Amino acid sequence: MKYHAIAEKYTKFVLTQNGKQIAQLNYKSWFKFSAEIQVLNTRYLVEPKGFWGNNVEVLHGNKVILEFTMNWDGSIVMKSHFNDMDKNYTFTHKGFFRELFSLTDEKGNELLIMKPSIQWRSLNYEYQINTSEILESFDEKNLLLLISLHCANYYMSMMMGMGT
């Protein structure tokens, strides 16, 4: 399936499919890692932990449902706790001149490919996202799409040395 995410006013990303909004990612301020994800009527908080903010938790109420950390090689390792089942995912940057991001499961199956682009007239980021049939079968698909979007922003901020 194909999805599109576009930044609005630098702190809000809207995720759409076929022109219909399905979720959004709202940052508290520009180049901060704290955020709120809204999928339908459910809200999740994304909060950095630790001095450098390398560890990030996703909370539903007071419960940690996902956590991730950037590795020394630039990959982001995620551990989800959806429905009290632990699963691991890896979010990686691919290419140098051709920017792409990928999310894989613990078996190495590619779940999504994300291609960022910048709209120079508005200076907003956009992402084209293609998902696999495997990801489409997940109940938590929309949340993983938004977490992947957050990871792409997190990665780019860390590489530019601008996030906290």
Secondary structure as UniProt FT lines:
FT   STRAND          2..8
FT   TURN            9..11
FT   STRAND          12..17
FT   TURN            18..19
FT   STRAND          20..27
FT   TURN            30..31
FT   STRAND          35..39
FT   TURN            40..41
FT   STRAND          42..49
FT   STRAND          55..60
FT   TURN            61..62
FT   STRAND          63..70
FT   TURN            72..73
FT   STRAND          76..80
FT   HELIX           82..84
FT   STRAND          87..94
FT   STRAND          100..105
FT   TURN            106..107
FT   STRAND          110..119
FT   TURN            120..123
FT   STRAND          124..131
FT   HELIX           133..136
FT   TURN            139..140
FT   HELIX           141..160
//
